[in-house]
Every structure is written in C-alpha cells, then in structure tokens.
C-alpha cells in the first residue's frame, strides 16, 4: 500500500501489475494461517458449519470494506475536483503562457472540456492515493491484533477415516 501512495497519472502498467502480484501473494500468506487458526479448535463434525460461518463473515467483511472504500473514493473525488477547480480561473498566471491558454482556454467549449478532464484526472488520482493511505493505516493498525491470537492448547482430534467416506 505504501508504494501505491506515490502513484501519479503516469504510473506504468508494470508498477500496477507488480503491486497487484505482491498484494495477491500477501493475501495468501494472510488467509491460509488465519483459516488454519480458525479451524484448529473446531471438532471435525463442526467444521462444515464453521466453514460456512467463516466464509459468510469473511464475505460480509469484504463487502462492507469495499463499500466504505468506494464511497470514500467517490466523495473524495468530488471534494478534490471542487478544490482543484477553484484554481482554474482566467486570472491564473498559468494561462499567461500562449500554449496553455490556447489549448486550455476557459472561454471555449473544447478548452473547458479539456480543463475539466485534467481536473477530474488529478482529483481521481488524489482520491485513490487518499484511499491507499487509509487502507495502509488500517492494515498497520490490524497488525497488533496478531498478538491476541493464541495457539490452541489441545488440538482437535482428527478422524481421518471419516474424511475418506
């Protein structure tokens, strides 16, 4: 997540792919031990119900997390768009440059559309960076929760013959 907080609109596809690969591998290193710990104390006859409850909880948690992050992304994009748009005026010194003032003239429809596209692009990338920072902070805040996990005192006895039937 930290690497993603430095992205710009010019981020390369390989940066996105490598970050996605690292996150995918990290999720594997997270969920396999978590699932193992979850089922370590369950009796074999309760594992079917435990699996259903575990997956339901995981899916609901994921859905809520995705919904919150998506809502924050949309809200931050609108806020950032409004903030950046306040600097887009004919009195901005950047419009004194003839190349800029011709391509991005706020007086013509094409110039206003180009300006809006640029403002939207910048607002979107800032919003994504803000969301990445939030997810990074929440991930770091969850690390101490590992200390609350305990090794089961008596592992559940597994009857392998029941699994074969």
KADACOR-V881254 format. One record per helix or strand of 2 or more residues. SS is the DSSP state (h for helix, s for strand). FROM is the first residue (numbers start at 1). LEN is the number of residues. Records with the same first field share a line. If there is no record, write none. Layout:
BEGIN
SS: FROM-LEN / FROM-LEN
END
This chain:
BEGIN
h: 3-4 / 13-28 / 44-42 / 93-4 / 98-6 / 109-40 / 160-5
END
